Amino acid sequence: MLAALVYFGVLTFAHRCGLRLAARAAFAWGGPAQPLPDFKLMQLELFRLPPILSGEATKAHHLILSGRIVSYALRRDRRRLTMRIDERGLAVGAPRNLPLGTIEAFIQSHGDWVLKKLDEFASHTTPRHLPIHEGARLPLLGEEVRVRVTAGNNRGLWKTDGQEEELWLAARPAANLALLARRALQRRALEHFQPRLAASVAQIDRPLPPLALSSARTRWGSCSARTGIRLNWRLIHLPPKLIDYVISHEVAHLLEMNHSQRFWNVVARLHPDWRDTRNELKRLGAALPLI
């Protein structure tokens, strides 16, 4: 499977295999403070960020780290002590009866890491949540299209105005424009992915597998001998070359269900500059909007 690579992510502490979009860093609390496992920056929980303060068990707190006042949200309904940092700030989960002093000693012991990641998010100014309205601009295949809103029966239509493509949302008065836009983008994604997948599979002389779209928060794509290939529809935002790389990666799994050297040799045959493309996917994936 190909994990969607993003630099600025939801950060917590945990040991997991592979790179995932929701990188959790947590350790189980078992009495006295224990050493924290090595930090491993993984990936951004791209597709859903609920409010950082939610639920009756969550309260706002402050402490001083290296002379800086740092706010954090503390939720006391967890089975173990965890920390998470994202664009909303620092969130800490703890068991209900764990003393506050123990919790803050845990934060203090990793203060340098906390401040570093908070500063990274503060400097990462690319807006992620993209409201859909008349005149909004959406990324599509590495370019931008303008959104037009008109009265209608809740449909999304792709039109060309001169040389510029536009997404027309024919919407009822109370329509969810974001939902209409997502559906239109998903249809467009399937139309683009299908011929590209067929072309890639033809290079390895294998039958064309079933193709389905995914809204997964943890993967750009996946391949199963039983169910076929699934591609994240949000790839439609990215340049075609990056989509082709993800497709090549998953098609290579039709021959090698692993990430051995044999697997990467297949990827190189299908997509010779896969290393540069993978790096570009990491960079551009970090800036994908949430719709």
KOLBA-183084 format. One record per residue (C-alpha): residue number from 1; x, y, z negated. Coordinates in Angstrom, 3 decimals, always signed. Layout:
! KOLBA-183084
R	n	u	v	w
R	NUM	X	Y	Z;
...
! end
This chain:
! KOLBA-183084
R	n	u	v	w
R	1	+0.000	+0.000	+0.000;
R	2	+1.108	+3.518	+0.644;
R	3	+0.801	+5.876	-2.261;
R	4	-0.124	+9.479	-1.606;
R	5	+2.994	+11.398	-2.615;
R	6	+2.584	+14.732	-4.374;
R	7	+5.095	+16.711	-6.430;
R	8	+2.936	+18.695	-8.849;
R	9	+0.871	+16.124	-10.629;
R	10	-1.113	+15.187	-13.603;
R	11	+1.631	+14.050	-15.935;
R	12	+1.330	+11.555	-18.744;
R	13	+3.576	+8.853	-20.110;
R	14	+3.057	+5.229	-19.038;
R	15	+4.823	+2.304	-17.407;
R	16	+3.147	+1.330	-14.137;
R	17	+4.396	-0.259	-10.968;
R	18	+4.519	+1.923	-7.891;
R	19	+3.651	+5.531	-7.286;
R	20	+0.100	+6.558	-7.967;
R	21	-1.800	+9.807	-7.654;
R	22	-2.897	+9.836	-11.274;
R	23	+0.413	+9.551	-13.054;
R	24	-0.256	+8.881	-16.687;
R	25	+2.446	+9.250	-19.287;
R	26	+1.347	+7.673	-22.521;
R	27	+2.585	+5.397	-25.204;
R	28	+0.671	+3.390	-27.759;
R	29	+0.751	+4.705	-31.295;
R	30	+1.656	+2.069	-33.847;
R	31	+2.612	+3.878	-37.049;
R	32	+5.906	+5.803	-37.276;
R	33	+6.998	+7.847	-34.293;
R	34	+8.549	+5.632	-31.636;
R	35	+10.878	+6.497	-28.758;
R	36	+9.059	+7.657	-25.675;
R	37	+9.592	+5.648	-22.474;
R	38	+11.588	+7.307	-19.726;
R	39	+9.579	+9.969	-17.950;
R	40	+8.620	+9.130	-14.404;
R	41	+7.090	+11.909	-12.371;
R	42	+4.525	+10.237	-10.219;
R	43	+1.697	+11.973	-8.475;
R	44	-1.148	+14.354	-8.563;
R	45	-4.674	+13.312	-9.367;
R	46	-5.618	+14.935	-6.126;
R	47	-9.273	+14.542	-5.828;
R	48	-10.914	+15.257	-9.155;
R	49	-9.949	+17.575	-11.971;
R	50	-12.642	+17.735	-14.649;
R	51	-12.471	+20.608	-17.151;
R	52	-9.541	+20.124	-19.476;
R	53	-11.785	+20.900	-22.456;
R	54	-14.722	+18.542	-22.489;
R	55	-16.542	+16.590	-25.131;
R	56	-17.223	+17.175	-28.798;
R	57	-13.901	+15.656	-29.852;
R	58	-11.803	+18.238	-27.981;
R	59	-10.426	+21.361	-29.669;
R	60	-7.996	+24.097	-28.651;
R	61	-4.739	+24.374	-30.599;
R	62	-1.496	+26.337	-30.403;
R	63	+2.099	+25.703	-31.373;
R	64	+5.484	+27.291	-30.780;
R	65	+7.981	+25.604	-28.438;
R	66	+11.410	+27.262	-28.159;
R	67	+9.934	+30.587	-29.202;
R	68	+6.962	+30.369	-26.807;
R	69	+3.358	+30.036	-27.911;
R	70	+1.850	+27.069	-26.077;
R	71	-1.859	+26.286	-26.059;
R	72	-3.038	+22.731	-25.800;
R	73	-6.316	+20.856	-25.812;
R	74	-6.498	+18.084	-28.400;
R	75	-8.976	+15.266	-27.963;
R	76	-9.279	+12.931	-30.930;
R	77	-11.042	+9.957	-29.461;
R	78	-8.125	+8.061	-27.971;
R	79	-6.634	+4.763	-29.083;
R	80	-3.093	+6.014	-28.576;
R	81	-1.129	+9.241	-28.444;
R	82	-0.808	+10.710	-24.934;
R	83	+0.142	+13.955	-23.214;
R	84	-0.995	+15.224	-19.841;
R	85	-0.014	+18.378	-17.956;
R	86	-1.707	+19.694	-14.856;
R	87	-2.718	+23.058	-13.433;
R	88	-5.091	+23.616	-16.361;
R	89	-2.365	+23.263	-19.005;
R	90	-1.355	+20.768	-21.682;
R	91	-3.823	+18.178	-22.950;
R	92	-3.104	+15.789	-25.800;
R	93	-5.081	+12.685	-26.687;
R	94	-4.794	+11.147	-30.138;
R	95	-6.503	+8.666	-32.463;
R	96	-9.128	+10.280	-34.678;
R	97	-7.241	+9.927	-37.973;
R	98	-3.715	+10.706	-36.806;
R	99	-2.338	+13.697	-38.798;
R	100	-1.973	+16.952	-36.871;
R	101	+1.615	+17.234	-38.060;
R	102	+2.471	+13.918	-36.425;
R	103	+0.811	+14.993	-33.184;
R	104	+2.687	+18.290	-33.074;
R	105	+5.978	+16.586	-33.942;
R	106	+5.391	+14.407	-30.871;
R	107	+4.866	+17.501	-28.700;
R	108	+7.899	+19.218	-30.215;
R	109	+10.099	+16.195	-29.531;
R	110	+9.362	+16.602	-25.827;
R	111	+9.199	+20.393	-25.824;
R	112	+11.734	+20.917	-23.028;
R	113	+9.767	+18.646	-20.708;
R	114	+6.477	+20.354	-21.616;
R	115	+7.827	+23.839	-20.925;
R	116	+9.452	+22.750	-17.673;
R	117	+6.239	+21.251	-16.318;
R	118	+4.085	+24.164	-17.467;
R	119	+6.435	+26.515	-15.622;
R	120	+6.291	+24.348	-12.508;
R	121	+2.524	+24.569	-12.411;
R	122	+2.594	+28.302	-13.094;
R	123	+4.832	+28.789	-10.037;
R	124	+2.778	+26.466	-7.846;
R	125	+0.350	+29.051	-6.527;
R	126	-1.165	+27.197	-3.577;
R	127	-4.932	+27.120	-4.195;
R	128	-6.280	+23.577	-4.307;
R	129	-10.009	+24.043	-4.731;
R	130	-11.401	+25.333	-1.448;
R	131	-14.926	+26.767	-1.612;
R	132	-16.967	+26.193	+1.521;
R	133	-18.792	+29.243	+2.864;
R	134	-19.227	+31.259	+6.028;
R	135	-15.790	+32.128	+7.385;
R	136	-13.809	+29.695	+5.218;
R	137	-10.887	+28.036	+6.959;
R	138	-10.237	+24.316	+6.690;
R	139	-7.051	+22.425	+7.563;
R	140	-7.678	+19.948	+10.367;
R	141	-4.923	+17.862	+11.979;
R	142	-2.306	+20.367	+10.852;
R	143	-4.194	+23.363	+12.225;
R	144	-7.056	+25.449	+10.845;
R	145	-10.709	+25.574	+11.796;
R	146	-13.251	+28.166	+10.771;
R	147	-16.457	+27.222	+8.974;
R	148	-19.690	+28.725	+10.287;
R	149	-22.923	+28.391	+8.328;
R	150	-26.340	+28.561	+9.938;
R	151	-29.854	+27.439	+9.129;
R	152	-30.584	+23.834	+9.953;
R	153	-31.275	+20.315	+8.794;
R	154	-28.082	+19.582	+6.817;
R	155	-25.736	+18.580	+9.626;
R	156	-22.135	+19.304	+10.461;
R	157	-21.205	+19.962	+14.090;
R	158	-17.839	+20.510	+15.721;
R	159	-17.851	+23.256	+18.351;
R	160	-15.230	+25.119	+20.328;
R	161	-15.390	+28.901	+20.543;
R	162	-13.012	+29.692	+23.376;
R	163	-9.793	+27.975	+22.321;
R	164	-10.602	+27.785	+18.614;
R	165	-12.488	+24.860	+17.161;
R	166	-15.107	+25.552	+14.499;
R	167	-17.110	+23.497	+12.033;
R	168	-20.755	+24.547	+12.088;
R	169	-22.789	+23.597	+9.032;
R	170	-26.479	+23.668	+9.854;
R	171	-27.780	+23.786	+6.304;
R	172	-30.994	+24.042	+4.349;
R	173	-31.173	+26.897	+1.806;
R	174	-30.183	+24.743	-1.195;
R	175	-27.684	+22.552	+0.663;
R	176	-24.362	+21.485	-0.811;
R	177	-22.030	+22.969	+1.801;
R	178	-18.989	+21.142	+0.422;
R	179	-20.768	+17.810	+0.833;
R	180	-21.756	+18.651	+4.409;
R	181	-18.164	+19.621	+5.181;
R	182	-16.797	+16.410	+3.669;
R	183	-19.170	+14.293	+5.718;
R	184	-18.186	+16.093	+8.908;
R	185	-14.503	+15.663	+8.099;
R	186	-14.998	+11.972	+7.362;
R	187	-16.678	+11.416	+10.712;
R	188	-13.860	+13.274	+12.408;
R	189	-11.300	+11.203	+10.501;
R	190	-12.802	+7.916	+11.653;
R	191	-12.894	+9.128	+15.267;
R	192	-9.207	+10.055	+15.079;
R	193	-7.974	+7.048	+13.121;
R	194	-9.571	+4.298	+15.215;
R	195	-7.623	+4.769	+18.490;
R	196	-4.385	+5.486	+16.614;
R	197	-4.763	+2.251	+14.646;
R	198	-5.484	+0.300	+17.835;
R	199	-2.354	+1.705	+19.485;
R	200	-0.186	+0.804	+16.496;
R	201	-1.544	-2.729	+16.144;
R	202	-0.963	-3.352	+19.854;
R	203	+2.775	-2.832	+19.261;
R	204	+2.967	-5.871	+16.982;
R	205	+0.619	-8.018	+19.073;
R	206	-1.873	-8.644	+16.294;
R	207	-5.690	-8.575	+16.360;
R	208	-7.238	-5.229	+15.487;
R	209	-8.221	-5.344	+11.788;
R	210	-11.379	-3.781	+10.388;
R	211	-10.969	-0.097	+9.550;
R	212	-12.728	+1.705	+6.712;
R	213	-12.355	+5.120	+5.137;
R	214	-11.302	+5.558	+1.554;
R	215	-11.817	+8.363	-0.934;
R	216	-9.320	+6.835	-3.329;
R	217	-7.477	+9.122	-5.686;
R	218	-4.411	+6.876	-5.736;
R	219	-3.559	+5.870	-2.180;
R	220	-3.192	+7.255	+1.311;
R	221	-3.954	+3.807	+2.653;
R	222	-4.141	+0.114	+1.898;
R	223	-4.015	-3.153	+3.798;
R	224	-5.688	-6.432	+2.933;
R	225	-5.611	-9.685	+4.852;
R	226	-9.247	-10.170	+3.833;
R	227	-10.808	-6.725	+4.303;
R	228	-8.470	-4.992	+6.760;
R	229	-7.055	-1.468	+6.598;
R	230	-8.428	+1.446	+4.616;
R	231	-7.240	+4.998	+5.250;
R	232	-7.901	+7.988	+3.056;
R	233	-10.155	+10.349	+4.988;
R	234	-8.255	+13.377	+3.629;
R	235	-5.412	+12.479	+5.971;
R	236	-7.470	+14.324	+8.604;
R	237	-6.161	+17.560	+7.097;
R	238	-2.572	+16.655	+8.016;
R	239	-0.650	+16.804	+11.314;
R	240	-1.182	+13.772	+13.585;
R	241	+2.420	+12.616	+13.156;
R	242	+1.887	+12.142	+9.427;
R	243	-1.322	+10.221	+10.016;
R	244	+0.517	+7.983	+12.471;
R	245	+3.156	+7.270	+9.829;
R	246	+0.553	+6.173	+7.274;
R	247	-1.090	+3.989	+9.902;
R	248	+2.283	+2.476	+10.833;
R	249	+2.964	+1.765	+7.179;
R	250	-0.303	-0.104	+6.754;
R	251	-0.009	-1.930	+10.083;
R	252	+3.441	-3.148	+9.041;
R	253	+1.742	-4.850	+6.109;
R	254	-0.117	-7.052	+8.582;
R	255	+3.247	-8.742	+9.121;
R	256	+4.871	-8.197	+5.721;
R	257	+2.666	-7.890	+2.628;
R	258	+5.548	-6.444	+0.632;
R	259	+8.095	-3.627	+0.763;
R	260	+11.094	-5.745	+1.666;
R	261	+13.733	-4.755	+4.200;
R	262	+11.800	-6.780	+6.772;
R	263	+8.784	-4.580	+6.096;
R	264	+10.753	-1.365	+6.574;
R	265	+12.246	-2.756	+9.777;
R	266	+8.697	-3.105	+11.131;
R	267	+7.869	+0.428	+10.027;
R	268	+10.987	+1.705	+11.810;
R	269	+9.933	-0.079	+14.987;
R	270	+6.504	+1.513	+14.849;
R	271	+7.604	+4.937	+13.621;
R	272	+11.365	+5.462	+14.123;
R	273	+11.633	+8.734	+12.175;
R	274	+9.609	+7.424	+9.243;
R	275	+11.998	+8.790	+6.605;
R	276	+11.643	+12.409	+7.736;
R	277	+7.907	+11.966	+8.195;
R	278	+7.533	+10.470	+4.728;
R	279	+9.329	+13.462	+3.218;
R	280	+7.044	+15.821	+5.105;
R	281	+4.039	+13.879	+3.843;
R	282	+5.249	+14.400	+0.287;
R	283	+5.607	+18.123	+0.861;
R	284	+2.358	+18.781	+2.695;
R	285	+0.336	+16.376	+0.603;
R	286	+0.983	+18.553	-2.440;
R	287	-0.901	+21.432	-0.833;
R	288	-4.003	+19.601	+0.364;
R	289	-7.203	+21.348	-0.676;
R	290	-9.971	+19.917	-2.785;
R	291	-13.328	+20.245	-1.087;
! end
